[in-house]
Amino acid sequence: MTELVDVALSVNGRSYALRLEPRRTLLDAIRDECGLTGTHMGCEHGVCGACTVLLDGDPVRACLMFAVQAEGSAIRTVEGLANADALHPVQRAFIAHHGVQCGFCTPGFLMLATGILQREPDIGDDELLAVLPSRLCRCTAYQGIVAAVSAALTELREARK
């Protein structure tokens, strides 16, 4: 029998006191214990990126880390992007530029784009095009996703001026 450990997670500004097996992934804790199912479980091997969340602002694949490793960090999931009823610029851009087809990969792309645009607001087009395929989409051929992230980048740059 595996011993349980107490883990305190901060997800989208809310604290969760959890009692988990030490081997529970952050993905499992977010979905099963916190009830935030917007973070999708894809390959469970870190390949597809559907499980991407922001950990202290950096995009990470939640299937590749244990929940206990995230204790003391600020975790942001796709549910934490919107501000009340106001969608995040990246969310609005994905809608406006058809960056969604089946929607399975979308939370991972939204979180990757949000993290990258926050960390590197002056990222160049070539660098952006290099980082986006680090997440897998099998439906859209990336044109809508690239257009959406580029539009969000433009909006965020304009807001900084």
Secondary structure, DSSP 8 states (H G I E B T S, - for coil): ----EEEEEEETTEEEEEEE-TT-BHHHIIIIIS--TTS----SSSSS-TTEEEETTEEEEGGGSBGGGGTTSEEE-GGGTSBTTB--HHHHHHHHTT--SS-SSHHHHHHHHHHHHHH-TT--HHHHHHHGGGS--SSSTTHHHHHHHHHHHHHHHHHH-
